[in-house]
């Protein structure tokens, strides 16, 4: 254990002497108050330490003590439904000890040492095991079964294993390794946050993470194990989009990181998530959620640790074979913390003062996503999808954090304040957003939903792009300058926007749309367009086609319950043909 003394204090940065024996990224205890810090730079016997707590009142000459271990998280039963700060300290427990204000130097174990969990073995005495093998289970919440795995790097034979009620530090099994040593296995294991957990094989991203949000699933889908960015200015609906994804995405576990967000926004999350009913199980959404709350008034260095803490917990559940969705809100605040620490270290600044390694740090974070075969004797498939919100100043996505993120992620949901002001939600701009997974997942959509899915999507995107070009002409010379087919194209695009892309997050039916209903809704809007084009050829005026009475039913279709969809679709289609035929016959006379 290395011991040193404080030489200099500069905000969250502390320079220490006498640290020659310490290692990079060791956790240290700073001053008599034992504040938590991490070594981020070493020059000779001088170490630069970023401190995860308020440093006011520290003085040169104060003691520094290295623990000799990297910043690690405790992984075991008790994670689900917990609320941690950026370095995995349980906020509930801290509040119980020190009241509503976070006290400096408070030392609380991340996971409760007194709670007993009922452990049920899945392997017997004498079984050969290797790192990653599941030796038993714990029913952590009503809906999450926590799989107890052999820590990575261990191989041997189970010498003893027992069922019963244990705390996370009690021995539940003893493994005799190949070299004859015996190792006690507990319900808890530790893992350093800056190192990705290993896996056997990474799988291609060819299955969608179904979200029930039409603009996402139909136009810009994200793969299971994929990465997405949601940049948008203030008031454009980033937080509601992330809440919708947390609630409805086909994920078994949700990890939500509030990284440097406003305190009142995190309060909303902490109040809403326990009350939100999980639509799949009927229980509270917190029964499958881990929250990491690191608000903007907390020490800036802890933001840097928070996203690593969150993604390590997410990888742990991925290794159990679960589908995990991680929401990081927002990575811009994390990048600001990097910039502040870089400035205090007097490093050469890059663009807009951000450090030169901003892009590589973002890549290290996002590249830990993926759909994988977990380590262990038997193949277990798990996935970790990462969705990061970006808050560009003034909504300008040409700034470095947005641009570095876009170079890494494969899905870009561009939130548009103009759409939000027009009350079009989700305010995802269909002209500037994209998904690079569309082609690889086209086969899945065609075989699991309908063989015509990708064709319909392509036609809808083409109509929306045509509308933007026609809008320019309308602004210059007015609607009357357009031909009848072009006016019909504008009307069909309006129907796509209002009847398909617009979705009410607070409507009990419209908040979630299954893929089968999404396909029928796309088909319905295009049926109207195709039949109207045919009617136009038969002499029907474009004004009459725009004012068809059946269009009101097309607009209300999204509010229909799923069991009535097929019947209503058939009725609307028949009525559409009938009304257009009647108009064509009238024109003939």
N, C-alpha and C positions, 0 to 999 in steps of 0.2 A: 504494500500500500504506500503510495507516494504522498508526502506531505510537503506543503509549501506555504508561502505567505503572499498576501495581496500586495502588489506593487502599484497598481493604478486602477481606478474605477471610472468608466465612461458609459453612463446609462446601464443598459443590460450587458455591457462588455466589461469583463474583469481580467486584468493581466496579472499573472501570478509568477513568482520566482520559485526556484527549487523544485521544479516539476520534471526533471530529466528522466525519471523512471516511469512517468505516466505515458499513456498511449492516446492516440487520436480517438475522439468520440467516447472517452471514458466519462462516466458520471462522477461529478465531484460535489462535495459539500463545502459551501463557501461561508466563512466567518463563524462566529460563535452561534449565530442564529441558524446555521446549517441549511442555508438556502440551496436549492437544487440547481446545478449547472452542468454543462457539457463542454468538453475540450474540443475546440474547432480549429485550432492552429497551434503548432509547436515550433519555437525557434530556440535551439540550444536547451537551456533549462527554463526558458520562459514559455508559458502556455497562455493562449487566449481562450477565455471561457465565456460562453454565452449563458447567462443566468436566467432561469425560467420564472424568477420571482422578482418583485420590486427591490431595487438595490439601494434605495436612499438610506443614508446613515452608515453605509459601509466605509471603512477607513483603511489606508495602507498599513500593512503590518499584521492585518487580521489573518487567522489561520485558514488554510485550504487543505482539504483532505480528499484524495482520490479513492473511489470505491474499487477501482481496478476492473469494473464491468462496464460494458456499453449500455446506453439507454435502452431498456427492454420493457416489454409489456408482459403482464401475467395473463395467461390464457387458460381458462377453465370454467366450470359452472359458476354462474353469477354475472357473466358478461351481459346476457340478454336483459333488456329493460332497465339497464343501469345508465346513469348519466355521469360521464367523466369529464375532467378538464383536459387540456392538451397533452399532459404527460401522464394520463391515466390515473389521476387521483379521483376517488369517488366523491362527487360534490355533495351528495346526500349525507355521507358520513362526516365530511368536513363541517357541514352546517350544524350537525348534531354536536360536534366538539367545540367549534369556535363561533357559532352564531352565523348571521347572514353575511358578514364580511369575511372574505378569504384571508386568513391569517398567514403571515410569512413563516416559513420553516416548519409548517405542520407536517408531521410524518404519519401517514395513514396507509396501510396496505391497500393495493388496488382492489383485491377481491376479499370478501369477508372471510375471516379465518374461523368464525364460530358456527356459521350455518352448516347444517348437516344435509348431505345429499344422498339419495338412495342409489347405490351403484349395483348394476346388474351385469355380471360378466357375460361376454359372448364367446370367450375361448376357455378351454380347460387347462388344468395343470399338465405340463409336458408339451404344450403346443410350441412349435417353432415360430418366432416372431421377428419382424424387422421394423425399422423406423417407419412410422405412418400407419401401422396395422391397428385396427380397432380392437381393443381388448374388452370393452364393455360400454354400457350406456348409462346416462343419467337423464331423467325427465326434468329438464331445466324449467320450462314453462308448459302451459297446457298444450302448446303446439310445436315446441322445439325439443327434439331429442338430442342431447349433447353427447357426441361420441368421444369416448376417452381413447386417445391414440398414444402409441408408443412414441416417445420423443425421437426426433430424427437423429440418425447416427448410431442407434443402438440395435444390436442384433444378438439373439440368443434364444433360450428356452425358458418358458414360464415355470418357475419353481413352486410358486404358490399364488393363488388368486382367490378372493373371497367376496361374497355378496354381503351387503349391509349398508348401514348409514355411516357416512364418513364426512369429515371436513376436508377441505381441498388440500390440506397438508398431511393427512393421514395416508399411510401406505395401503394401497388396495391390491398390489401385486408385486411379486419379487421376480426379477429376470436374472438368470445366470448367463453371462455373456460367454463368447467362445474362448476367451482367455481365462475363464474360471472365476471372474469377479462377479459379485452379486449387486444388482441395482434395485433400489426401491422405487416403484412407480406410484406417483400420487395422482390425484384428479387434476392437478395444475402443472403446467409447464411454462417456461419463459422463452421469449424470443427477442433478439435485438431488432429494433424497429427499422433500422436503415438497411437491413439485409432482407431481400425477398425470400419467402419460404420456398424450398425446392419442390419440384414436381417431376413426374416421370416423362410426360410428353405434352406438348401444347397442340391443341386441336384447331382446325381451321374454323373461322367464324362464319358458319353457314346456317345457323339457326337464329331466328329473331328473338329478342327479348320483347315479348308482346306487352304493350302498355295500355291498350284500350283507348289511346288518344289517336284520333283518326289522322291528323296531319303528320304524326310521327310514324305510325304503323304503315300507312298507305304510301306516303311520299318520301319520308326520310327515316327509315327504320334503323334501329341499333341492334347489333348482334349480341347474343349471349356471350359474355366475355369481351364485349366491345368497349370502345371509349367514345365519349361524346362531350362537346362543349356547348354551354348555353350562355353566350355573351348577350348582354342587353343593358340599356340605360336604366336609370331609376324609374320605377313605376311601370315597367313593361311586363311584369309577371314572372320573373325568374323563380321566385320562392313558391308561387302557386304551381308552376310547372314541376318543380322538384317535389312538392307535396303530392301531386297527382301521380308522379312516377313512384314515389315511395309507397303510396297506397295501392296502386293498381298494377304495377309491373310484375311480371311472372317471376318474382324472386322469393326465395324461402326466408332470407335474412336481409334486413336493411341496416346499413351503417350510415348514419347521418352526421357529417362533420360541419359544425358551424365555426368556420375559421375566420376570426377577426370581424364577424358580422356585428351589427348593432345589437345592443343588449335587449331592446324591446322585440327585435325580430326573433332572437333566440327564445325569449320568453313566450312568444306566440307558439313556437315549435314545441316547447316544453309543456305548454298548456293544451295544445291541440292534439299532439300525438297520442297521449294516454286516452283521450276522449274519442279519437277516430276509431270507428269499428272496422276491423279487418274484414273486407267483403268475402274473403275465401273461407274464413273460419268462424266469423261472428264474434271473436274475442277482440280485445283492445289491440291496436296496431303495435303498441309497445311490447306485446308478448313475443314479437320477432324482430325487435329493433334495438340497436345500440346507439346511444347519442353521445357525441363528443362536443361539449360546449366550450368554445374559446372566444369570448366576446372581445370587441375592439378595445375595451378599457383594461383587459388583462395584459400582463407583460408581453411585449412584442415578440420576444424570442420563443415563447411557448407556441405561437402560431406555426413556427417552422416545424416544431415537433408534432403538432396535432394531426397533420395529414398522414405522417408516417405511422403514428399510433393507430389511426383509423384503418389504414390499408393493411396493417399487420393483423389486426383483429379480423378484418374481412377475409384475408388469405387463410386464416386458421379455420374459419367456417367453410371456406371453399374446399379445404383439404378433407373435410368431413363428407364431401359429396353434395354440398348444398349449392344452390344458385344464389349468389350474393349480389346485391346492388349497393354501390357506394355513392353517396351524394356529397360532394365537397362544395361548400358555399361560404366563401368564394376563394378561388385560387389567387385572385388579384391581391387580396389582403395578405396572403401567404408570401407572395412575391414582394410586397411592400416591406414585410419583415426581413426578407433576404437583403433587400436594398439597404435597409437601415443598418443591419449587422455588417454588411460589406463596407458601407461608408465609415463605420466606426473602426473597422480593421484597416482602413486607409488603402483599400484595394483600388486598382485602376477601374473607374466606372465604365460601363458600356452604354448602350443607348438609353437615354432619359434617366441616367444614373443607376439603372439596374446592373447587377454584376454580370460579367461576361459569361458566367456559367448558368445564367437563368434558364436557357433552353435545355441544357443537359439535365438540370435538376428536375424540370417539368417532365422531361422524357423518362427519367428514372421512376417518377411517380406513376405516370400513365402506363408505362410498359409493364407494370406489375399486374395489370388487368389480363384476362384471358380465360379461355375455356380449356381445362387441362385434365389429364389423368393424374390423380394424386399419387404420391409415393406410397409404397406398401405392397404386400404380397398379392392382394386382389385389386383389380382395376376399379377405381372409384372415380366417376366423372363429376367435376365441380366447375363452377364458373364464377368469375368476378367481373362485373361490369362497372365501369367508372364513369360517372357523369359529373363534370366539373362546371360550376357556374363561374363566369368571369364578369367582373364589374368594371368595364373600361371607363375612365373619366370622361364624362360628357357623351358617353355612348360611342366614342370613336374607336372602332376596332383596328385601326392602323397602329395603335400603340403596342409596345413590345410584348406584353404578357399575352394579349389576344393573338398576335401573330405567331409567337412561339408555340402557343397551344394549338393553333390551327395546323401547324406543320406536323404535329404529333397525332392528334385525334383524327378519327375517320368519319365522325358525324358532327355536323355544325348546324345547330338550331339557332338561327339568327332572329333574336327578338327585336321587334320593330316598335318604337314608341308611337309612330304614326298609326299603326294598326291598333295599338292599345287605346289611343285617344278616340278612335272610331268605335271603341267597345268591341273589337273583334279579338276574341280570346280562344285558344292560346294565340298570342300575338307573334307566331312564328312566320317570318316572311318566306313565302314559297319561291321567290325569285332569287334570293341570296343564300338560302340554306342548301345543304347537300348531304348525301350519305354515300360513302364509298363502299358500303356493304350491299347495296341494292342488287348488283349483278350476282354476287356470290350467294345471296339468299333467294334469288328469283326462282330457282328450282324448288326450294322448300315451299314458297308461297303457292307456286303452281301445282304442286303435288298434294299439299295439305289443306289448301283453301279452295282454289279453283284454277284450272289450267289456263284461264284467261286473265289472271290477276295482273301480271306484268304488262300485258297489252293495255289493259284498262288504265293502269297507272301512267303509262307512257302517253296515252291519249289525253288524260287529264292535265298532265304537265305541259303538253303541247298547247292545249287550249288556254292555260293560264299565261304562258309566255306570249301567245298571240294577243291575248287581252292587253298585256302591258304595251305592246307595239301599237295596237289600235287606240289605246288611251292617249298616246302622244298625238295622234292625228286628230282625235276628238278635241283635245285641248287647243290645237292650232286652228282648226276650221269648223268645229262643231259636229254634232251627231248626224246632221242631215247630209253631210258629205260622204257618209259610209254607204256602201252597197247593202242590200238586204241580207246576203249571207254573212257579211261582217257584223251587222247589227245582231244577227242571231248568235254569232260566236260570242259577242259581248254578253248576251243574255244568258247563254249556257255557262260562261265563266262566272257570272254573278251567282248563278245557282250553285256552282261548285263551291264558291267562297261561303255563301250564306247557309246553304242547306247541307253541305258536307264538311267543310273545314272548320267552320265555327262550332265550338263545343262548349257547353255550359258545365263548368266543374262542380256547380252546386245543385244541379238537377239530378234527381235520384236515378233516372234512366240514362240521360245523356252523358253523365260523368264518365261512363265506361261503355265502349262499344266493342263487342266481340268481332273477330276477323270476318266471320261469315256475314254479319250484318253490314260491316264496312264494305264488303264486296258488293252486296245487293244495293247499297246506297250509291256506290260508284256507277254500277250498272244502270240504276234508275235515272241518274242525272244525264248519262250518255244516251239512254233510250229516248229521253225527251229531245235531246239535240238531234239525234239521227232521224227521228220521226218528223221533227219540225223542218229539217232540211228537205226531207221527202215532200212534206206539205208545201214548202216554198216552191219546189219544182212543179207541183200541181196547181200553182196559181194562188195559194193562200197568202194573204198579206202578212208581213212580219209583225204588224201591230196586233193582229188577231192571235198570232202564235205566242206573243209575249203575254197576252191577257187570258190564256186558257184557264178555265176554272180549276182544272185538275192540279195546277201548279201549287195551289195552297196545300193540297194533300202531300205533294212531294216535299214541301217545306216542313211539314209537321211529322214526316216519316221518322226523323231521328229521335223523337220523343216516344216512339212506340215500344212497348215491351217486346222482348226477343221472341216470345211464343207467337206473336201476331204478325211477324215480319213477312213470312212467305206469302200468307194469304193477302195481306195488304199490297204487297208488291205486284201480285197477279192482278188484283182489282185495279190498281193505278195504271198498269200497263194497258189493260183492256180499255179503260176509260180514255187514256191518252190517244190510242188508235181511233176510238170512236169519235172523239171530239175533233180530231184533225180531219178524219174522213168526212164528217158532216160539213166542216168549213170548205173542204175541197169540192164537195157536191154543190154547195151554195154558189161557189165561184163559177162552176160549170153553167149554172142557170143564168 
